[in-house]
Amino acid sequence: MSGVPVAAESAGELSRLRRFYYLLRPLIPRRLQLWLRTSLSRRVLEASRDVWPIDIRCVDKPGDWQGWPESKRFAFVLTHDVENRRGVARCSRVMGVEQDLGLRSSFNFVPLRYEAPAELREHIQKAGFEVGVHGLYHDGKLYESWRVFSERAARINGYLAEWRAVGFRSPSMHHNLSWLHALNIEYDASTFDTDPFEPQPEGVGTIFPLWIDSDDGKGGYVELPYTLPQDSTLFVLLQHTDIGVWKEKLEWIVEVGGMALLNTHPDYMYFGTGRRVCDEYPAALYSVFLNHVKARYAKHMWHALPRELAAFWRTRAGAQGESRKSNDARVPR
């Protein structure tokens, strides 16, 4: 694995404050974590109403844009980050909701935080869904330094190969797009168009994918930012009780012809079994949203798995000679 420029290395290292937080986080009760994050999120919301959930500056289309496959008005992509064993147990339920509507999605697992059974991964892939890798430990330390990242990248590449996965997403949406060239991936999904609630709140400023070229121009990967707010932000932190924000943002994306990419968490979806805990929301909200999408936009959307969208964008980027290097000042690290 090659080294990285000093500038890129320093840009990727975690701040001292963030390191301190991740050191203490295991000691903070979950309910207290949520109370602190909810309080902070409400303050962030008040300061960000002009850029969230819609930042109108993100509408610019790529150069020589020819549109989505099949002449569809917009792209629609579903992804899930599975954060713990509770989420693993709910993957099949989530798949069933989507299959009933003729939809497919990707499930991103954390290799060394819990067991992601081979039987489940095979079931997901054989059903026409996708499996991706979601960090290594989910401990907030992946980008602590280039040394740490490079050591973990070698192990992540092993899981990518073992799981026949081509996509990656960093926990907590931490990202350094230059360092990610060390992974054997076709796409990364660790960024967003606009999301002031994330630890690294700077977005990529677009509702379209990006081609991230390597510094030597001999390779690269597709960056797939999520463009619909995460379920955890809406229903756990901001405590919304309806899908109004999702509907509003999706309507805008359809109008401007962008990519609607949603990231949800099976861990937080409550299916009515047992006692509902503080970080869960009714899974019916997700089902209602998918039914809304199918009822209103079925004829207008190109529904694709992340790997399919990445393949389309890679071909398009090559045809257009498109290049956006990961050390470009416009690309967040």
DOGU-98545 format. One record per residue (C-alpha): x, z, y; residue in one letter. Coordinates in nm, 3 decimals, always signed. Layout:
BEGIN
+---------+---------+---------+------+
:      c1 :      c3 :      c2 : type :
+---------+---------+---------+------+
:       X :       Z :       Y :    A :
...
+---------+---------+---------+------+
***
This chain:
BEGIN
+---------+---------+---------+------+
:      c1 :      c3 :      c2 : type :
+---------+---------+---------+------+
:  +0.000 :  +0.000 :  +0.000 :    M :
:  +0.149 :  -0.103 :  +0.331 :    S :
:  +0.200 :  +0.127 :  +0.626 :    G :
:  -0.005 :  +0.118 :  +0.945 :    V :
:  +0.088 :  +0.094 :  +1.312 :    P :
:  +0.154 :  +0.425 :  +1.483 :    V :
:  -0.132 :  +0.363 :  +1.727 :    A :
:  -0.377 :  +0.311 :  +1.445 :    A :
:  -0.249 :  +0.620 :  +1.265 :    E :
:  -0.295 :  +0.852 :  +1.561 :    S :
:  -0.638 :  +0.707 :  +1.632 :    A :
:  -0.759 :  +0.792 :  +1.283 :    G :
:  -0.646 :  +1.152 :  +1.266 :    E :
:  -0.911 :  +1.419 :  +1.303 :    L :
:  -0.914 :  +1.632 :  +1.614 :    S :
:  -0.813 :  +1.997 :  +1.580 :    R :
:  -1.166 :  +2.108 :  +1.661 :    L :
:  -1.313 :  +1.884 :  +1.390 :    R :
:  -1.058 :  +2.006 :  +1.138 :    R :
:  -1.148 :  +2.366 :  +1.222 :    F :
:  -1.518 :  +2.292 :  +1.172 :    Y :
:  -1.466 :  +2.139 :  +0.828 :    Y :
:  -1.247 :  +2.432 :  +0.732 :    L :
:  -1.526 :  +2.678 :  +0.817 :    L :
:  -1.825 :  +2.473 :  +0.705 :    R :
:  -1.825 :  +2.594 :  +0.340 :    P :
:  -1.857 :  +2.951 :  +0.471 :    L :
:  -2.158 :  +2.881 :  +0.694 :    I :
:  -2.501 :  +2.923 :  +0.526 :    P :
:  -2.694 :  +2.597 :  +0.504 :    R :
:  -2.985 :  +2.725 :  +0.713 :    R :
:  -2.747 :  +2.832 :  +0.991 :    L :
:  -2.570 :  +2.493 :  +0.976 :    Q :
:  -2.901 :  +2.318 :  +1.028 :    L :
:  -3.004 :  +2.548 :  +1.313 :    W :
:  -2.677 :  +2.483 :  +1.494 :    L :
:  -2.699 :  +2.107 :  +1.439 :    R :
:  -3.065 :  +2.094 :  +1.539 :    T :
:  -2.994 :  +2.280 :  +1.862 :    S :
:  -2.708 :  +2.045 :  +1.943 :    L :
:  -2.912 :  +1.737 :  +1.849 :    S :
:  -3.188 :  +1.828 :  +2.093 :    R :
:  -2.936 :  +1.847 :  +2.376 :    R :
:  -2.780 :  +1.517 :  +2.271 :    V :
:  -3.125 :  +1.354 :  +2.262 :    L :
:  -3.197 :  +1.450 :  +2.621 :    E :
:  -2.868 :  +1.295 :  +2.734 :    A :
:  -2.906 :  +0.976 :  +2.527 :    S :
:  -3.259 :  +0.847 :  +2.578 :    R :
:  -3.127 :  +0.531 :  +2.745 :    D :
:  -2.919 :  +0.429 :  +2.439 :    V :
:  -3.108 :  +0.576 :  +2.141 :    W :
:  -3.286 :  +0.472 :  +1.930 :    P :
:  -3.250 :  +0.136 :  +2.108 :    I :
:  -2.946 :  +0.027 :  +2.303 :    D :
:  -3.042 :  -0.304 :  +2.460 :    I :
:  -2.675 :  -0.394 :  +2.501 :    R :
:  -2.650 :  -0.451 :  +2.124 :    C :
:  -2.852 :  -0.775 :  +2.121 :    V :
:  -2.580 :  -1.037 :  +2.165 :    D :
:  -2.570 :  -1.280 :  +1.876 :    K :
:  -2.241 :  -1.396 :  +1.720 :    P :
:  -2.092 :  -1.720 :  +1.845 :    G :
:  -2.244 :  -2.037 :  +1.700 :    D :
:  -2.515 :  -1.831 :  +1.535 :    W :
:  -2.720 :  -2.046 :  +1.294 :    Q :
:  -2.960 :  -1.778 :  +1.176 :    G :
:  -3.032 :  -1.591 :  +0.854 :    W :
:  -3.071 :  -1.755 :  +0.512 :    P :
:  -3.405 :  -1.917 :  +0.433 :    E :
:  -3.470 :  -1.937 :  +0.810 :    S :
:  -3.589 :  -1.578 :  +0.812 :    K :
:  -3.628 :  -1.393 :  +1.142 :    R :
:  -3.421 :  -1.087 :  +1.047 :    F :
:  -3.224 :  -0.926 :  +0.765 :    A :
:  -3.351 :  -0.611 :  +0.592 :    F :
:  -3.111 :  -0.388 :  +0.395 :    V :
:  -3.170 :  -0.053 :  +0.224 :    L :
:  -2.891 :  +0.192 :  +0.141 :    T :
:  -2.875 :  +0.552 :  +0.018 :    H :
:  -2.599 :  +0.812 :  +0.037 :    D :
:  -2.619 :  +1.062 :  -0.249 :    V :
:  -2.460 :  +1.384 :  -0.126 :    E :
:  -2.502 :  +1.626 :  -0.418 :    N :
:  -2.655 :  +1.681 :  -0.762 :    R :
:  -3.003 :  +1.720 :  -0.614 :    R :
:  -2.979 :  +1.364 :  -0.486 :    G :
:  -2.851 :  +1.235 :  -0.820 :    V :
:  -3.162 :  +1.372 :  -0.990 :    A :
:  -3.387 :  +1.187 :  -0.744 :    R :
:  -3.230 :  +0.840 :  -0.754 :    C :
:  -3.470 :  +0.711 :  -1.019 :    S :
:  -3.769 :  +0.832 :  -0.816 :    R :
:  -3.642 :  +0.648 :  -0.509 :    V :
:  -3.580 :  +0.334 :  -0.714 :    M :
:  -3.935 :  +0.349 :  -0.844 :    G :
:  -4.079 :  +0.359 :  -0.492 :    V :
:  -3.878 :  +0.049 :  -0.401 :    E :
:  -3.940 :  -0.141 :  -0.725 :    Q :
:  -4.315 :  -0.102 :  -0.683 :    D :
:  -4.279 :  -0.301 :  -0.359 :    L :
:  -4.032 :  -0.557 :  -0.493 :    G :
:  -3.744 :  -0.408 :  -0.294 :    L :
:  -3.385 :  -0.325 :  -0.389 :    R :
:  -3.116 :  -0.101 :  -0.245 :    S :
:  -2.767 :  +0.039 :  -0.290 :    S :
:  -2.680 :  +0.394 :  -0.396 :    F :
:  -2.348 :  +0.537 :  -0.276 :    N :
:  -2.201 :  +0.819 :  -0.486 :    F :
:  -1.924 :  +1.072 :  -0.414 :    V :
:  -1.687 :  +1.053 :  -0.715 :    P :
:  -1.535 :  +1.402 :  -0.707 :    L :
:  -1.811 :  +1.617 :  -0.556 :    R :
:  -2.048 :  +1.596 :  -0.855 :    Y :
:  -2.096 :  +1.387 :  -1.166 :    E :
:  -2.247 :  +1.044 :  -1.114 :    A :
:  -2.343 :  +0.971 :  -1.475 :    P :
:  -2.241 :  +0.636 :  -1.614 :    A :
:  -2.590 :  +0.600 :  -1.760 :    E :
:  -2.746 :  +0.630 :  -1.415 :    L :
:  -2.503 :  +0.385 :  -1.258 :    R :
:  -2.566 :  +0.135 :  -1.537 :    E :
:  -2.941 :  +0.180 :  -1.496 :    H :
:  -2.916 :  +0.113 :  -1.123 :    I :
:  -2.706 :  -0.199 :  -1.166 :    Q :
:  -2.905 :  -0.343 :  -1.456 :    K :
:  -3.223 :  -0.307 :  -1.249 :    A :
:  -3.072 :  -0.536 :  -0.986 :    G :
:  -2.970 :  -0.259 :  -0.747 :    F :
:  -2.619 :  -0.180 :  -0.625 :    E :
:  -2.370 :  +0.106 :  -0.660 :    V :
:  -2.114 :  +0.194 :  -0.391 :    G :
:  -1.852 :  +0.462 :  -0.326 :    V :
:  -1.916 :  +0.733 :  -0.067 :    H :
:  -1.577 :  +0.886 :  +0.012 :    G :
:  -1.398 :  +1.092 :  -0.252 :    L :
:  -1.481 :  +1.461 :  -0.198 :    Y :
:  -1.719 :  +1.459 :  +0.104 :    H :
:  -1.513 :  +1.735 :  +0.262 :    D :
:  -1.454 :  +1.587 :  +0.607 :    G :
:  -1.081 :  +1.541 :  +0.545 :    K :
:  -1.059 :  +1.174 :  +0.445 :    L :
:  -0.915 :  +1.072 :  +0.784 :    Y :
:  -0.717 :  +1.391 :  +0.846 :    E :
:  -0.396 :  +1.187 :  +0.848 :    S :
:  -0.268 :  +0.854 :  +0.723 :    W :
:  -0.089 :  +1.035 :  +0.441 :    R :
:  -0.412 :  +1.198 :  +0.322 :    V :
:  -0.609 :  +0.877 :  +0.359 :    F :
:  -0.358 :  +0.661 :  +0.175 :    S :
:  -0.338 :  +0.904 :  -0.115 :    E :
:  -0.714 :  +0.919 :  -0.145 :    R :
:  -0.750 :  +0.544 :  -0.100 :    A :
:  -0.560 :  +0.486 :  -0.424 :    A :
:  -0.811 :  +0.704 :  -0.611 :    R :
:  -1.109 :  +0.547 :  -0.433 :    I :
:  -0.985 :  +0.204 :  -0.541 :    N :
:  -0.984 :  +0.331 :  -0.896 :    G :
:  -1.351 :  +0.427 :  -0.873 :    Y :
:  -1.440 :  +0.100 :  -0.703 :    L :
:  -1.294 :  -0.084 :  -1.001 :    A :
:  -1.444 :  +0.148 :  -1.264 :    E :
:  -1.792 :  +0.133 :  -1.109 :    W :
:  -1.775 :  -0.242 :  -1.040 :    R :
:  -1.847 :  -0.161 :  -0.675 :    A :
:  -1.752 :  -0.370 :  -0.374 :    V :
:  -1.883 :  -0.147 :  -0.094 :    G :
:  -1.776 :  +0.177 :  +0.070 :    F :
:  -1.919 :  +0.425 :  +0.318 :    R :
:  -1.732 :  +0.723 :  +0.459 :    S :
:  -1.901 :  +1.064 :  +0.456 :    P :
:  -2.038 :  +1.173 :  +0.795 :    S :
:  -1.976 :  +0.818 :  +0.920 :    M :
:  -1.613 :  +0.898 :  +0.997 :    H :
:  -1.426 :  +0.571 :  +1.033 :    H :
:  -1.098 :  +0.404 :  +1.111 :    N :
:  -1.153 :  +0.035 :  +1.055 :    L :
:  -0.781 :  -0.040 :  +1.049 :    S :
:  -0.711 :  +0.205 :  +0.770 :    W :
:  -0.999 :  +0.072 :  +0.558 :    L :
:  -0.796 :  -0.239 :  +0.481 :    H :
:  -0.626 :  -0.016 :  +0.222 :    A :
:  -0.945 :  -0.024 :  +0.014 :    L :
:  -1.033 :  -0.306 :  -0.224 :    N :
:  -1.374 :  -0.370 :  -0.071 :    I :
:  -1.588 :  -0.660 :  +0.038 :    E :
:  -1.771 :  -0.447 :  +0.292 :    Y :
:  -1.770 :  -0.110 :  +0.465 :    D :
:  -2.084 :  +0.059 :  +0.602 :    A :
:  -1.942 :  +0.356 :  +0.797 :    S :
:  -2.054 :  +0.256 :  +1.147 :    T :
:  -2.373 :  +0.203 :  +1.347 :    F :
:  -2.499 :  +0.016 :  +1.649 :    D :
:  -2.586 :  +0.335 :  +1.839 :    T :
:  -2.603 :  +0.694 :  +1.716 :    D :
:  -2.498 :  +0.970 :  +1.958 :    P :
:  -2.570 :  +1.235 :  +1.695 :    F :
:  -2.274 :  +1.147 :  +1.473 :    E :
:  -1.932 :  +1.324 :  +1.484 :    P :
:  -1.774 :  +0.997 :  +1.603 :    Q :
:  -2.058 :  +0.884 :  +1.831 :    P :
:  -1.905 :  +0.557 :  +1.950 :    E :
:  -2.094 :  +0.265 :  +1.797 :    G :
:  -1.992 :  -0.092 :  +1.729 :    V :
:  -2.243 :  -0.213 :  +1.988 :    G :
:  -2.420 :  -0.475 :  +1.778 :    T :
:  -2.713 :  -0.512 :  +1.538 :    I :
:  -2.524 :  -0.779 :  +1.345 :    F :
:  -2.249 :  -0.749 :  +1.083 :    P :
:  -1.884 :  -0.784 :  +1.186 :    L :
:  -1.592 :  -0.957 :  +1.020 :    W :
:  -1.292 :  -0.720 :  +1.037 :    I :
:  -0.979 :  -0.928 :  +0.994 :    D :
:  -0.654 :  -0.774 :  +0.873 :    S :
:  -0.368 :  -0.755 :  +1.118 :    D :
:  -0.182 :  -1.031 :  +0.933 :    D :
:  -0.492 :  -1.253 :  +0.918 :    G :
:  -0.466 :  -1.285 :  +0.540 :    K :
:  -0.771 :  -1.086 :  +0.447 :    G :
:  -1.046 :  -0.865 :  +0.573 :    G :
:  -1.386 :  -0.718 :  +0.502 :    Y :
:  -1.736 :  -0.721 :  +0.645 :    V :
:  -1.854 :  -0.422 :  +0.847 :    E :
:  -2.226 :  -0.344 :  +0.803 :    L :
:  -2.343 :  -0.099 :  +1.070 :    P :
:  -2.667 :  +0.082 :  +1.009 :    Y :
:  -2.918 :  -0.004 :  +1.280 :    T :
:  -3.217 :  +0.216 :  +1.194 :    L :
:  -3.178 :  +0.593 :  +1.250 :    P :
:  -3.085 :  +0.796 :  +0.945 :    Q :
:  -3.363 :  +0.994 :  +0.778 :    D :
:  -3.162 :  +1.315 :  +0.814 :    S :
:  -3.145 :  +1.267 :  +1.190 :    T :
:  -3.515 :  +1.191 :  +1.233 :    L :
:  -3.680 :  +1.426 :  +0.988 :    F :
:  -3.431 :  +1.711 :  +0.933 :    V :
:  -3.250 :  +1.753 :  +1.265 :    L :
:  -3.508 :  +1.622 :  +1.514 :    L :
:  -3.798 :  +1.730 :  +1.288 :    Q :
:  -4.016 :  +1.423 :  +1.340 :    H :
:  -4.328 :  +1.415 :  +1.125 :    T :
:  -4.402 :  +1.042 :  +1.137 :    D :
:  -4.220 :  +0.707 :  +1.118 :    I :
:  -4.282 :  +0.606 :  +1.478 :    G :
:  -3.914 :  +0.575 :  +1.568 :    V :
:  -3.839 :  +0.359 :  +1.263 :    W :
:  -4.131 :  +0.130 :  +1.348 :    K :
:  -4.028 :  +0.103 :  +1.713 :    E :
:  -3.667 :  +0.019 :  +1.634 :    K :
:  -3.758 :  -0.226 :  +1.358 :    L :
:  -4.002 :  -0.412 :  +1.583 :    E :
:  -3.724 :  -0.457 :  +1.841 :    W :
:  -3.474 :  -0.577 :  +1.578 :    I :
:  -3.724 :  -0.831 :  +1.447 :    V :
:  -3.794 :  -0.953 :  +1.798 :    E :
:  -3.426 :  -1.020 :  +1.869 :    V :
:  -3.348 :  -1.145 :  +1.517 :    G :
:  -3.089 :  -0.888 :  +1.408 :    G :
:  -3.010 :  -0.688 :  +1.096 :    M :
:  -3.226 :  -0.386 :  +1.009 :    A :
:  -3.006 :  -0.167 :  +0.787 :    L :
:  -3.140 :  +0.173 :  +0.687 :    L :
:  -2.944 :  +0.464 :  +0.539 :    N :
:  -3.141 :  +0.741 :  +0.370 :    T :
:  -3.057 :  +1.033 :  +0.141 :    H :
:  -3.240 :  +1.107 :  -0.186 :    P :
:  -3.112 :  +1.465 :  -0.147 :    D :
:  -3.348 :  +1.526 :  +0.145 :    Y :
:  -3.657 :  +1.355 :  +0.004 :    M :
:  -3.914 :  +1.604 :  -0.122 :    Y :
:  -4.133 :  +1.460 :  -0.397 :    F :
:  -4.362 :  +1.763 :  -0.427 :    G :
:  -4.185 :  +1.934 :  -0.715 :    T :
:  -4.092 :  +2.299 :  -0.662 :    G :
:  -4.050 :  +2.472 :  -0.328 :    R :
:  -3.958 :  +2.255 :  -0.032 :    R :
:  -3.639 :  +2.382 :  +0.131 :    V :
:  -3.516 :  +2.369 :  +0.491 :    C :
:  -3.332 :  +2.036 :  +0.468 :    D :
:  -3.604 :  +1.833 :  +0.297 :    E :
:  -3.878 :  +1.607 :  +0.430 :    Y :
:  -4.178 :  +1.450 :  +0.253 :    P :
:  -4.067 :  +1.146 :  +0.054 :    A :
:  -4.400 :  +0.993 :  +0.146 :    A :
:  -4.257 :  +0.912 :  +0.490 :    L :
:  -4.006 :  +0.675 :  +0.330 :    Y :
:  -4.278 :  +0.519 :  +0.115 :    S :
:  -4.507 :  +0.473 :  +0.417 :    V :
:  -4.229 :  +0.297 :  +0.605 :    F :
:  -4.152 :  +0.058 :  +0.321 :    L :
:  -4.520 :  -0.026 :  +0.285 :    N :
:  -4.534 :  -0.094 :  +0.659 :    H :
:  -4.236 :  -0.329 :  +0.633 :    V :
:  -4.385 :  -0.520 :  +0.342 :    K :
:  -4.730 :  -0.546 :  +0.499 :    A :
:  -4.611 :  -0.665 :  +0.838 :    R :
:  -4.283 :  -0.847 :  +0.781 :    Y :
:  -4.269 :  -0.971 :  +0.420 :    A :
:  -4.275 :  -1.338 :  +0.525 :    K :
:  -4.019 :  -1.292 :  +0.800 :    H :
:  -3.739 :  -1.085 :  +0.642 :    M :
:  -3.438 :  -1.182 :  +0.437 :    W :
:  -3.418 :  -0.881 :  +0.208 :    H :
:  -3.068 :  -0.847 :  +0.066 :    A :
:  -2.840 :  -0.599 :  -0.100 :    L :
:  -2.537 :  -0.501 :  +0.109 :    P :
:  -2.305 :  -0.703 :  -0.116 :    R :
:  -2.526 :  -1.011 :  -0.073 :    E :
:  -2.529 :  -0.978 :  +0.303 :    L :
:  -2.153 :  -0.926 :  +0.304 :    A :
:  -2.101 :  -1.241 :  +0.096 :    A :
:  -2.317 :  -1.439 :  +0.340 :    F :
:  -2.125 :  -1.302 :  +0.638 :    W :
:  -1.785 :  -1.362 :  +0.480 :    R :
:  -1.875 :  -1.728 :  +0.421 :    T :
:  -2.013 :  -1.758 :  +0.773 :    R :
:  -1.706 :  -1.594 :  +0.929 :    A :
:  -1.477 :  -1.831 :  +0.742 :    G :
:  -1.678 :  -2.134 :  +0.844 :    A :
:  -1.675 :  -2.029 :  +1.209 :    Q :
:  -1.313 :  -1.915 :  +1.213 :    G :
:  -1.440 :  -1.580 :  +1.332 :    E :
:  -1.188 :  -1.299 :  +1.372 :    S :
:  -1.229 :  -0.949 :  +1.502 :    R :
:  -0.918 :  -0.751 :  +1.423 :    K :
:  -0.938 :  -0.383 :  +1.339 :    S :
:  -0.682 :  -0.302 :  +1.609 :    N :
:  -0.897 :  -0.470 :  +1.873 :    D :
:  -0.988 :  -0.223 :  +2.147 :    A :
:  -1.354 :  -0.321 :  +2.108 :    R :
:  -1.364 :  -0.203 :  +1.744 :    V :
:  -1.393 :  +0.174 :  +1.693 :    P :
:  -1.132 :  +0.322 :  +1.463 :    R :
+---------+---------+---------+------+
***
